[in-house]
Amino acid sequence: MNCKCKNLGTADRIVRVVIGLILIALVFVGPQTPWGWLGLIPLVTAGISFCPLYRLFGIRTCKL
């Protein structure tokens, strides 16, 4: 993906992966709630280095 389309920096991506994995773990352990599948959202955005909400608000944590 072109860097012009990316808006997530490395630290932001790492935090999103950790949060995503914790949320998905809620599906299998702990309260075993299906809401844990929302953890896929931060995992996908970290994987593609793009967050639609960041674009909407003009936020960019990625260096050009």
C-alpha positions in Angstrom: 0.0 0.0 0.0 1.3 3.5 -0.8 2.4 5.5 2.2 0.0 8.3 1.1 -2.9 5.9 2.0 -1.3 4.7 5.3 -2.2 6.7 8.4 -1.0 4.4 11.2 2.5 4.4 12.6 4.3 1.4 14.1 3.5 2.1 17.8 -0.1 2.7 16.9 -0.2 -0.6 15.0 1.4 -2.5 17.9 -1.2 -1.2 20.3 -4.0 -2.1 18.0 -2.7 -5.7 17.6 -2.5 -6.1 21.4 -6.0 -4.6 22.0 -7.4 -6.8 19.2 -5.9 -10.0 20.6 -7.2 -9.2 24.1 -10.7 -8.6 22.7 -10.7 -11.8 20.7 -9.6 -13.7 23.7 -12.8 -12.7 25.4 -14.6 -15.0 23.0 -12.7 -18.0 24.2 -11.8 -17.3 27.9 -13.2 -15.0 30.6 -16.8 -14.0 30.1 -16.9 -15.7 26.7 -18.9 -12.9 25.1 -19.4 -12.6 21.3 -18.6 -8.9 21.6 -14.9 -10.0 21.6 -15.2 -10.4 17.8 -15.0 -6.6 17.6 -11.3 -7.2 18.2 -11.0 -8.0 14.5 -11.5 -4.3 13.7 -8.2 -3.2 15.3 -6.4 -6.2 13.9 -7.5 -5.5 10.4 -6.7 -1.8 10.6 -3.3 -2.6 12.0 -2.7 -5.1 9.2 -3.5 -2.6 6.5 -2.0 0.4 8.3 -5.1 2.4 7.7 -7.9 3.6 9.9 -11.0 5.2 8.3 -11.7 7.2 11.5 -8.2 8.7 11.5 -8.8 9.9 7.9 -12.2 11.4 8.9 -10.6 13.4 11.7 -7.3 14.2 9.8 -5.1 12.2 12.2 -1.9 10.6 11.0 0.6 8.7 13.1 2.6 7.5 10.1 5.6 9.4 8.9 5.5 10.4 5.3 
